[in-house]
Amino acid sequence: MKKLISVIMTMFIAVSALTLPASAAGKIAAPTGVTAKVKSDTTVRVSWDKVADAFKYTVYYSTDGKTYKGYATTQATYATVKKLTTGKKYYFAVKAADKNGNKSAYSKAVTATPKISDSTTVKESSGAIKVTQMPGTVTNNDYAILRITGKPNTKYKLSVYYSTTVSKAEGTGTKTSDANGIVMWKWKVGANTKAGEHKIVISGGGDTLTTKFETVKE
């Protein structure tokens, strides 16, 4: 009888082990492929590869690479860290968690320093209009920045098209270049702006330049 009970208990333990969720049997793997890309003078976009069994991820940041603070939790494989200090070096790491609350270790840390891009490098040009800073890819509820060098003391108009409608966002429209011909526009991408590419038209001083930028949902 004792031998029979022993056999039954052994079988029960074996079956129980086989039916445990994969992530509960051991700690969930830490995210890999983590990157940090500067999006503006105050924002950095952190991305990583999908982790098996992960239900959500938490992004952490640090200014010394030792003490980390949680910034945001998301089910996506990216997050935009905002309101950073221009010119300061930041460290970023990510943890994964499954539906049972099991958390991974920190991912390998990556660094980024938010700063205004080089204002002397020409990205695009048309006539006297030279674009020196492009918005790139912007997340909803974040700011887009565009800078040009044109003719000094000249009015330039920035028109941003969402579909066929010109945006009325504060920061777009007509501005006058300074004595060096520099103009900068900064506007907020609304929460309801559809993801995708959007046309930008810059005109003034007898010249027109058409370009585009991209928005993504967070």
C-alpha positions as CSV (number, residue, x, y, z in Angstrom):
1,M,0.0,0.0,0.0
2,K,2.8,2.4,0.9
3,K,4.6,1.6,-2.3
4,L,1.4,2.4,-4.3
5,I,0.9,5.7,-2.5
6,S,4.5,6.6,-3.2
7,V,4.1,5.8,-7.0
8,I,0.9,7.9,-7.1
9,M,2.6,10.9,-5.4
10,T,5.5,10.7,-7.8
11,M,3.2,10.7,-10.8
12,F,1.2,13.7,-9.3
13,I,4.4,15.7,-8.8
14,A,5.6,14.9,-12.4
15,V,2.2,16.0,-13.9
16,S,2.1,19.1,-11.8
17,A,5.6,20.1,-13.0
18,L,4.6,19.6,-16.6
19,T,1.5,21.8,-16.3
20,L,3.2,24.8,-14.8
21,P,3.2,27.9,-17.1
22,A,6.5,28.2,-18.9
23,S,7.3,31.6,-17.3
24,A,6.4,30.4,-13.8
25,A,8.9,27.6,-14.0
26,G,11.7,30.1,-14.2
27,K,12.3,33.8,-14.4
28,I,11.2,35.5,-17.6
29,A,14.0,36.5,-19.9
30,A,15.3,40.1,-19.9
31,P,14.7,42.1,-23.1
32,T,17.4,42.2,-25.7
33,G,18.0,44.5,-28.7
34,V,17.4,47.6,-26.6
35,T,18.2,50.9,-28.4
36,A,17.8,54.5,-27.5
37,K,17.3,57.1,-30.2
38,V,17.3,60.9,-29.6
39,K,14.1,62.4,-31.1
40,S,14.4,66.0,-29.9
41,D,16.3,68.1,-27.4
42,T,14.2,66.7,-24.6
43,T,13.0,63.2,-25.8
44,V,14.5,59.8,-26.4
45,R,12.7,56.8,-28.0
46,V,13.6,53.5,-26.4
47,S,12.9,50.3,-28.3
48,W,13.5,46.6,-27.7
49,D,12.8,43.1,-29.1
50,K,9.7,41.2,-28.1
51,V,10.2,38.7,-25.2
52,A,8.5,35.3,-25.2
53,D,5.7,35.1,-22.6
54,A,6.0,38.9,-21.8
55,F,2.7,40.6,-21.0
56,K,4.2,44.1,-20.4
57,Y,7.4,46.0,-20.1
58,T,8.7,48.7,-17.9
59,V,11.2,51.3,-19.0
60,Y,13.7,52.7,-16.5
61,Y,16.2,55.6,-16.7
62,S,19.2,56.7,-14.8
63,T,21.6,59.7,-14.9
64,D,24.5,57.7,-13.3
65,G,24.0,54.2,-14.6
66,K,23.6,52.9,-11.1
67,T,20.3,54.1,-9.7
68,Y,17.3,53.6,-12.0
69,K,13.8,55.0,-11.8
70,G,10.7,53.6,-13.5
71,Y,9.4,55.8,-16.3
72,A,6.5,53.9,-17.9
73,T,4.9,50.5,-18.4
74,T,3.6,49.5,-21.8
75,Q,2.6,46.4,-23.8
76,A,4.3,47.8,-26.8
77,T,8.0,47.2,-27.6
78,Y,8.9,50.9,-27.5
79,A,8.3,54.0,-25.4
80,T,9.2,57.7,-25.7
81,V,10.8,59.2,-22.6
82,K,10.0,62.8,-22.4
83,K,10.9,66.0,-20.5
84,L,14.6,65.1,-20.3
85,T,17.3,67.7,-19.8
86,T,19.1,68.8,-22.9
87,G,22.7,67.8,-23.1
88,K,22.5,65.4,-20.1
89,K,23.6,61.8,-20.6
90,Y,20.9,59.2,-19.7
91,Y,21.0,55.4,-19.2
92,F,18.0,53.3,-20.2
93,A,17.1,49.7,-19.3
94,V,13.9,47.6,-19.7
95,K,12.3,44.8,-17.7
96,A,9.7,42.3,-18.9
97,A,6.9,40.8,-16.9
98,D,4.4,38.0,-17.6
99,K,0.7,37.8,-16.7
100,N,1.6,36.1,-13.4
101,G,3.7,39.0,-12.3
102,N,7.0,37.3,-12.8
103,K,9.6,40.0,-13.7
104,S,12.9,39.7,-15.6
105,A,16.2,41.2,-14.7
106,Y,17.2,44.5,-16.2
107,S,18.1,44.5,-19.9
108,K,21.6,45.6,-20.9
109,A,21.7,49.4,-20.4
110,V,22.0,51.8,-23.4
111,T,22.8,55.5,-23.3
112,A,21.6,58.6,-25.1
113,T,22.0,62.4,-24.8
114,P,19.1,64.5,-25.9
115,K,20.3,67.6,-27.8
116,I,19.4,69.8,-30.7
117,S,20.8,68.4,-33.9
118,D,23.6,70.0,-35.7
119,S,22.2,73.3,-37.1
120,T,24.9,73.6,-39.8
121,T,24.2,70.3,-41.6
122,V,21.8,70.7,-44.5
123,K,19.2,67.9,-44.7
124,E,17.2,69.3,-47.7
125,S,17.3,72.5,-49.7
126,S,15.4,74.4,-52.4
127,G,16.7,77.8,-53.5
128,A,17.7,79.8,-50.4
129,I,15.8,77.5,-48.1
130,K,18.0,75.0,-46.4
131,V,16.5,72.6,-43.8
132,T,19.0,72.0,-41.0
133,Q,16.7,70.1,-38.5
134,M,13.9,67.7,-39.5
135,P,11.1,66.4,-37.2
136,G,11.9,62.8,-38.1
137,T,9.4,60.4,-36.4
138,V,7.2,61.9,-33.8
139,T,5.0,60.2,-31.2
140,N,1.4,61.5,-30.6
141,N,1.3,64.1,-27.8
142,D,5.0,64.9,-28.5
143,Y,6.6,67.9,-30.2
144,A,7.9,68.2,-33.7
145,I,10.8,70.6,-34.5
146,L,11.9,71.9,-37.9
147,R,14.6,74.5,-38.5
148,I,15.7,76.2,-41.7
149,T,18.2,78.7,-42.9
150,G,16.9,81.1,-45.5
151,K,17.2,84.8,-46.4
152,P,17.7,87.2,-43.5
153,N,14.8,89.1,-42.1
154,T,12.3,87.3,-44.4
155,K,8.9,85.8,-43.7
156,Y,8.6,82.1,-44.1
157,K,5.5,80.0,-43.8
158,L,5.3,76.4,-42.5
159,S,2.2,74.4,-43.5
160,V,1.7,70.9,-42.0
161,Y,-0.8,68.7,-43.8
162,Y,-2.7,66.0,-42.0
163,S,-4.4,64.3,-44.9
164,T,-5.6,67.3,-47.0
165,T,-6.1,69.6,-44.0
166,V,-3.6,72.2,-43.0
167,S,-2.8,72.0,-39.3
168,K,-3.7,74.9,-37.1
169,A,-1.3,73.8,-34.3
170,E,0.3,76.5,-32.3
171,G,3.9,77.0,-33.5
172,T,3.2,76.5,-37.2
173,G,2.4,79.3,-39.7
174,T,4.4,82.3,-40.6
175,K,7.6,83.4,-38.9
176,T,10.3,85.9,-39.8
177,S,13.9,84.7,-40.0
178,D,16.6,86.4,-37.9
179,A,19.6,88.3,-39.2
180,N,21.3,85.0,-40.0
181,G,18.2,83.7,-41.9
182,I,17.4,81.1,-39.2
183,V,13.8,80.1,-38.5
184,M,12.6,77.4,-36.1
185,W,9.1,75.9,-35.8
186,K,8.0,73.7,-32.9
187,W,4.5,72.3,-32.7
188,K,2.6,69.5,-30.8
189,V,1.3,66.4,-32.6
190,G,-2.2,65.8,-31.3
191,A,-3.4,62.7,-29.6
192,N,-5.8,62.0,-32.5
193,T,-3.4,62.5,-35.3
194,K,-3.3,59.4,-37.5
195,A,-0.1,57.4,-37.7
196,G,1.8,57.8,-41.0
197,E,3.6,60.3,-43.2
198,H,2.5,63.9,-43.4
199,K,3.4,66.6,-45.9
200,I,5.2,69.8,-44.9
201,V,5.5,72.8,-47.2
202,I,7.9,75.7,-46.4
203,S,7.5,78.9,-48.5
204,G,9.0,82.3,-48.4
205,G,11.5,84.6,-50.1
206,G,10.4,83.4,-53.5
207,D,11.2,79.8,-52.7
208,T,9.2,76.7,-51.8
209,L,10.3,73.4,-50.3
210,T,8.1,70.3,-49.8
211,T,9.1,67.6,-47.4
212,K,7.4,65.2,-44.9
213,F,7.6,63.7,-41.5
214,E,6.2,60.6,-39.8
215,T,4.0,60.2,-36.7
216,V,3.4,57.0,-34.7
217,K,1.0,56.0,-31.9
218,E,2.5,55.2,-28.6
